[in-house]
């Protein structure tokens, strides 16, 4: 009797599992800090760079004057995003000696991959981001009956007018006023900005947080 070939497993049909809220908040915090670095004149060289020893949240080239930098340097920025009332002082206590050693070894791997940066001074910074849920937007007030009657009257008058109305410009939709939450908000230390369903605040930026 002929041997049957092994059957392949059916491909999954359901949607991929979504990320946990903890991971989403962490990524939002890293994106916020990266945008802040750029807005302050820095250049982000890598985000979430990883190798066998670990991961670097942000690697940036900082110009003189950036958070006390006296010369152009490379900063390995560890981002900690926390909700209010955490036990580890907003994530600062999570940078244990073991974590510091892991970041240092990962930074060494990064510099080996990019030898043109090895002669530049380097430092390890820590960015602490506070996160809280976005407050609910106020409900719109109910339209009164008098206003509804007025709107109906305007609609009737517009229908009775000549149909030769000016054509809408193809770019008119781009000129509509955007909601404040949709606009690009400037990122400043200590001021909250809205990202998705969260309010994020770059609470503290610790320069040269540790040395090895």
Helices and strands as residue ranges (DSSP letters): H 21-39, E 43-51, E 54-62, G 66-68, E 73-83, G 89-94, H 97-113, G 115-117, E 122-133, H 145-160, G 172-175, G 180-182, E 192-195, E 198-210
